[in-house]
């Protein structure tokens, strides 16, 4: 499973907003520890936090990654 797959499964990358090849390459270059940390933050802060802070279509906020 790629890093992109892991982040999509964890809800950090929206499947309906696909990454560019360059973005996917950058994400896939992150270490497993870095991906684990991103997922941990998402779990600890919860969906409500991220839904308030970033809405679909907010391209100016972290691109397609909902962090």
C-alpha positions as CSV (number, residue, x, y, z in Angstrom):
1,X,0.0,0.0,0.0
2,X,1.4,3.4,-1.0
3,X,1.4,6.4,1.3
4,X,-1.3,8.0,-0.8
5,X,-3.4,4.9,-0.3
6,X,-2.8,5.0,3.4
7,X,-3.8,8.7,3.6
8,X,-6.9,8.2,1.5
9,X,-7.9,5.3,3.7
10,X,-7.4,7.5,6.8
11,X,-9.5,10.3,5.3
12,X,-6.7,12.7,4.9
13,X,-6.7,12.8,1.1
14,X,-10.1,13.0,-0.6
15,X,-10.5,10.4,-3.3
16,X,-12.7,12.7,-5.4
17,X,-9.8,15.3,-5.5
18,X,-7.0,13.2,-7.0
19,X,-3.4,14.3,-6.5
20,X,-1.2,15.4,-9.4
21,X,1.6,13.1,-10.2
22,X,4.1,15.4,-8.5
23,X,1.9,15.6,-5.3
24,X,1.6,11.8,-5.2
25,X,5.3,11.4,-5.7
26,X,6.0,13.8,-2.8
27,X,3.6,12.0,-0.5
28,X,5.0,8.6,-1.4
29,X,8.5,9.9,-0.5
30,X,7.4,10.5,3.1
31,X,8.6,8.0,5.6
32,X,6.3,5.5,7.3
33,X,6.8,7.4,10.6
34,X,5.7,10.7,8.9
35,X,2.6,9.1,7.5
36,X,1.8,7.5,10.9
37,X,2.2,11.0,12.5
38,X,-0.2,12.6,10.0
39,X,-2.8,9.8,10.6
40,X,-2.4,10.1,14.4
41,X,-3.0,13.9,14.3
42,X,-6.2,13.3,12.2
43,X,-7.4,10.6,14.7
44,X,-6.7,12.8,17.8
45,X,-8.3,16.0,16.5
46,X,-11.2,14.2,14.8
47,X,-13.3,14.7,11.8
48,X,-15.2,17.7,13.2
49,X,-12.0,19.7,13.6
50,X,-11.0,19.2,10.0
51,X,-14.4,19.7,8.5
52,X,-14.6,23.1,10.3
53,X,-11.1,24.1,9.2
54,X,-11.1,22.9,5.5
55,X,-14.0,22.5,3.2
56,X,-14.0,20.7,-0.1
57,X,-12.9,23.2,-2.8
58,X,-10.6,25.2,-0.5
59,X,-7.7,24.9,-2.9
60,X,-5.8,27.7,-1.1
61,X,-5.6,25.5,2.0
62,X,-3.2,22.6,1.7
63,X,-4.4,21.7,-1.8
64,X,-6.2,18.3,-1.9
65,X,-4.8,17.2,1.4
66,X,-7.3,17.8,4.3
67,X,-4.9,18.4,7.1
